[in-house]
Amino acid sequence: MDITLYHSPGACSMATYVSLLEAGADFDVKIVSLKIMSNRIQYMQR
């Protein structure tokens, strides 16, 4: 099974990140910016 965690520093995904590390799971982390995503959503709603 391939696991990819989409993570934004300071977000709730930190708990999942720590859990995966503690479990010794093999996973990839993709860092995303929620600020950029929020700006795009606001722009699209205009």
C-alpha positions as CSV (number, residue, x, y, z in Angstrom):
1,M,0.0,0.0,0.0
2,D,1.3,3.4,-0.9
3,I,0.6,6.2,1.6
4,T,1.0,9.9,0.8
5,L,0.3,12.4,3.5
6,Y,-0.6,15.9,2.4
7,H,0.7,18.1,5.2
8,S,0.6,21.8,6.0
9,P,2.9,22.8,8.9
10,G,0.8,23.6,12.0
11,A,-2.3,21.9,10.7
12,C,-4.2,18.9,12.2
13,S,-2.3,16.6,9.8
14,M,0.6,16.8,12.3
15,A,-1.1,14.2,14.5
16,T,-1.4,11.8,11.5
17,Y,2.3,12.5,10.6
18,V,3.4,11.6,14.2
19,S,1.2,8.5,14.2
20,L,2.7,7.2,10.9
21,L,6.2,7.8,12.2
22,E,5.5,6.0,15.5
23,A,4.0,3.1,13.6
24,G,7.1,2.8,11.5
25,A,5.0,3.1,8.3
26,D,6.5,3.7,4.9
27,F,5.0,6.9,3.6
28,D,5.6,10.0,1.5
29,V,4.9,13.5,2.7
30,K,3.8,16.3,0.4
31,I,4.0,19.8,1.9
32,V,1.1,22.0,0.9
33,S,0.3,25.7,1.7
34,L,-3.2,26.2,3.0
35,K,-2.8,29.9,2.5
36,I,-2.2,29.6,-1.2
37,M,-5.1,27.2,-1.5
38,S,-7.4,29.6,0.4
39,N,-6.4,32.5,-1.9
40,R,-7.3,30.3,-4.9
41,I,-10.7,29.4,-3.5
42,Q,-11.5,33.1,-2.7
43,Y,-10.4,34.1,-6.2
44,M,-12.6,31.4,-7.8
45,Q,-15.7,32.5,-5.8
46,R,-15.6,36.0,-7.3
